Amino acid sequence: MILTGLSGSGKTQAIRALEDLGYFCIDNLPTQLIPTMAELSMRDDAGPDKVAIVVDVRERGFLSQFPRVYKKLRASSVKPTLIFLEASHSTLVKRFSETRRPHPLARDRSVSEGISEERRKLNAIRSLADLILDTSNLTVHELRDHFMRMSRHRESRAEMVVNLVSFGFKNGVPVDADLVFDVRCLPNPHFVSSLRHMTGRDPAVVRYMRRHASTREFLDQLSSFLAFALPQYVKEGKSYLTVAIGCTGGQHRSVMMAEALKKPLSKVKGVKVRVRHRDS
């Protein structure tokens, strides 16, 4: 397991949680030594069976060397998981202010400038991640609990976890979304007074939406696309995939569609489907 991300996003707390779970943990490993460590972990005689590595901008060659090294590692028999931690700009500024530590890219300038530069430089590496975790609203204890649950779950399964997340565009697109689908083109139960106070999980709302041919066709088309796409992500070795489905407020249409997708997608080989309603 390889952890990277923005400075101040919680990598230290995450690797401490993994260490508590029996991982052999290495912080700030030089990028060129990652393949060597991976090779040792595969040995039956002496290698540790669970390894977690933190790599980031503190290491001089990280930005230029990591994408090439990681892609080569993915093509080997190791099958690593890359987790990218991030947080909002204001959260990171606050954390550096509280700890009074200098930003690694801002020794002679403001923390804010260093954060902006680091975010820009890490975009290419972020795009390689199997999981992007925003820690802005997580306490240290919640972050540790998250990694402990994730690690335990990872050990007990080989499937890719597909998170179906409903949301409202008025509250912003989920920051960890891999795929985003807009269902605002479908009939809106909000304009039916008897349905306005309900959610997309209520049978009356489901019946109202399914009465319309556009809803049924949209669901069929989206199910068909995802049933094709998900196995391709599995083949690429992706461990986590977040599919975000949005409507205006995140209460009716997106919720109904996320719930409706769970059953057909659960039949796709190699995936485990979870549903979460962010704004409902």
N, C-alpha and C positions, 0 to 999 in steps of 0.2 A: 504494500500500500504506500503510495507516494502522496504526501501532503505538500501543497504549495499555496500561494495566494498573496494577498496584500499584507504588508507589515502592519501588525496591530489587529489582525482579523481573528486571532485566537488559535494559531497553530501550536503554540506551546501547551495550552490547555488540552487541545485535541490529542497531542501525542502522549501527554501524561495519562489520559484516559486509556489509550491503547496499551501503554506500558502496564497499567493495572490489569489489563486483560491478557497479559502474557506475551505481548509483542516485543521483539527485540527492536528497540527504537534508536534511531540515529538522527540527531539534529544537525543541520547545516553540512551535510555530506557533499564533498566536491562532486560536481556533475559527472565527471569522467569516471568516478568510482562506482556509480550506480550499477552498471552492468556487472562489475566484479562482485558487488554485494548480492545482486540477484542470482548470480551463478552459485555463490556460496549457499544461498538459501535453498537451492535445489538439490544440494548434496545430501545423501542419506546418512553419511557417516558423521559429519560435523556441523552441517549448516543448520541455523535456527529455522524452524518450520513456519514462523510468522514474523515478518519484518515490516516495520513502518519507518519511512524515511521522510524527513522534512528538508526540502530544498527551496531556496528563494534568492532574492537579489543580494543577500549578504555575500554570496559566493560569486567571485569575479566573473567566472565563465558561464554562469547560469543562463543568462538571457540568450546568448549566442549558441550555446551548445545543447541546451536541454531538449528543444523540439526534435533535433536529429537523434539524440540518444534515446528519447522516449519512443519515437516511432520504430526504431530498431528493436527496442525491448518488446514492444507490442507484437512484432513479427516473430519473436522467439517463443519458446515454450513456457515462459514465465507468466504471461497474462496478468500484468499489473493493473491496479486500479488507481487512477489519478483523481484526487479530490482537491478542488480549488476553493479556498476560503476567501470571502470578501465581506465588506461592510460599507455602509454609506459614508460619504465624505465627512459629514458632520460627526458621525460616530467615531471615525478614526481620529479626527482632530481632537475630540474630547478624550479618547483613550490615551493619546500621546501626552496631552496636557496633564492628565491625572498621574501618569507614571513618570513624567518629566524626562523621558528618554528621547534621544534624538532620532529622527527618521534616518534610515540608512542611506537615502538619496538626498538628504537635506542637512548635511553637516554644517553648511555655511549659509543657509537660507531658511525660509519658513517651512514648518511642517506641512502646511497646506500645499505648497509648491511640490514638495517631495511626494506627497500622496498622489497628486495629479499626474506627475511624471511616471510614477510606478504603475499606476492603473493603465496608462497608455502603453507602456512598454510590455506589460503582461497580457495584453489582449490576445496575442497569438497563442500563448501558452494556455490561457483560459479556454480557448476554443477546443483544446484537446481533451479537456476534463470529462471524466465520466459523471462526476457530481459537482455541482456548484452550490455552495452553501453560504447563504447570507447570514452573518452572525450579528447584524445590527441590533436586533431586539432580543438576543439571547444573553442570559447571565452566564457567568463562568460555569455554574453548576448545571444549567440547562445544556450548554455546549458539551460538557463532559458526558452527561446522560445521553445525548444524541449519538455521540460516537460509540459509547458503550453498547447502545441498542443496535446501532448499525453494524458493529463488528460481530456481535452475537448472531444477528440475522444473516450476515454474510457467510458465517461459518456453517450455517444450517441449510443453505440453499445454493443452487447454481444458477437460478433463473435471474433474468434481468428484471428489476423492479420498475414497473411503469406507474407513475403517479398521475392520475387524472385529476386536474385541479380546476374547479370552476371559479370564476372571478368576475368582477365588474370593472369595465374599462374606466369608469369614473374614479376608481381607486388605484388605477395603474396596473400595468401588466406584471405578473409575478416575475421577479428578477431571476429566478432559477429555471424559467421555462425554456425547453429545447424546441418545442413546436407550439405554435399559437394558432387557434382557430376562432374566427369571429362568427358568432351565431346571431348577431343583431339583425340579420336579414329575415329571421323567422318570426311568426306571429307572436305578439307580446302579451302575455297574460296580465301584465300590469294595467292594461287599459280595460280589463274586465273587472268591475267593482267587486264581484263576489270572490275573485281569485287574487286580488291585489295583496292581501295580507298573508297569503300562503307562499310556499316555496316550490321549487321544481321537484321536490320529493313527495308532495301531496298528490294523491290519485286524481283529484279533480283537475289539477294543472296538467298532469301527464295526459289525461284524456283530451283536454282542450287542445293541446299541442299536436297530439297524434291524429286528431281529426283532419288536420291540414296536410295535403299531399306534399307541400314543400318541406315540412318537418320530416316526414317519412323518407323522402328522397335524400335529403341532406344527411340523415342518419345512416342510410344505406351506403351512400357514397363515401362518407367519412370512415365508416366501419371497414369498408372494402380497402380504402387506402391504408389505414393503419394496420390491417391484417397483413397487407403486403410489406409495409415498411418496417414493422417491429422485428421480424426475423432477420432483416438486413442489419439492424442495429445489434442484435444478438450475435450475429456472425462477426461483427466488428469488435466484439468483446466489451461492449458497453454494459455497465452494471446497473445504471440508473437512467431513466428517461422521464422527463416531466412534460406531459401534454396538457397545455393550458387551454381552456375553453371559456371564452368570454362573451358576456352580453353587457347591457348598459349598467345594471346595478348588481349583477351577480346573484340574483335571488331566484329567478324563474327559469329562463331558457338555458342558461349555461349549466345550471344545476341538473335540470332534466336530462340534458344531453350527456353530461358526465356519467350520470347514473345509468342511462340507457346503453352507453358504450361498455360498461363494465362486463356485462355478460358475454357479448361476442368476443371481446378481446381476451377474456380469461381462457378462451379455447385455443388461443395462439400458443404454440409449443415454445417453451423456453422463457415464458414471461410470467410474472406475478403482478396482478393489477391491484392498485389501491386507489380509493376515491377520497378526495378532500375538497370541502367547500369553503373557500377562503372568506367569502363575504356574505355567506348565508347562515 
